Amino acid sequence: MCESGRMDWVEVPAAGQQLRDLKLPAAMLDVRPAAAAASGAHQH
């Protein structure tokens, strides 16, 4: 645990900046369109 008892992973890189340049980078999510459901497939 850090000295202050808290670590916020919220830093977002600026244009041209790399994630490795940040001390506490936010998680990166890759959002993709839903795939076409096959006939009879379970859907949520």
Summary of the structure (lengths in Angstrom):
residues: 44
radius of gyration: 18.2
end to end distance: 38.1
largest distance: 54.6
contacts: 38
relative contact order: 0.20
helix: 7%
strand: 5%
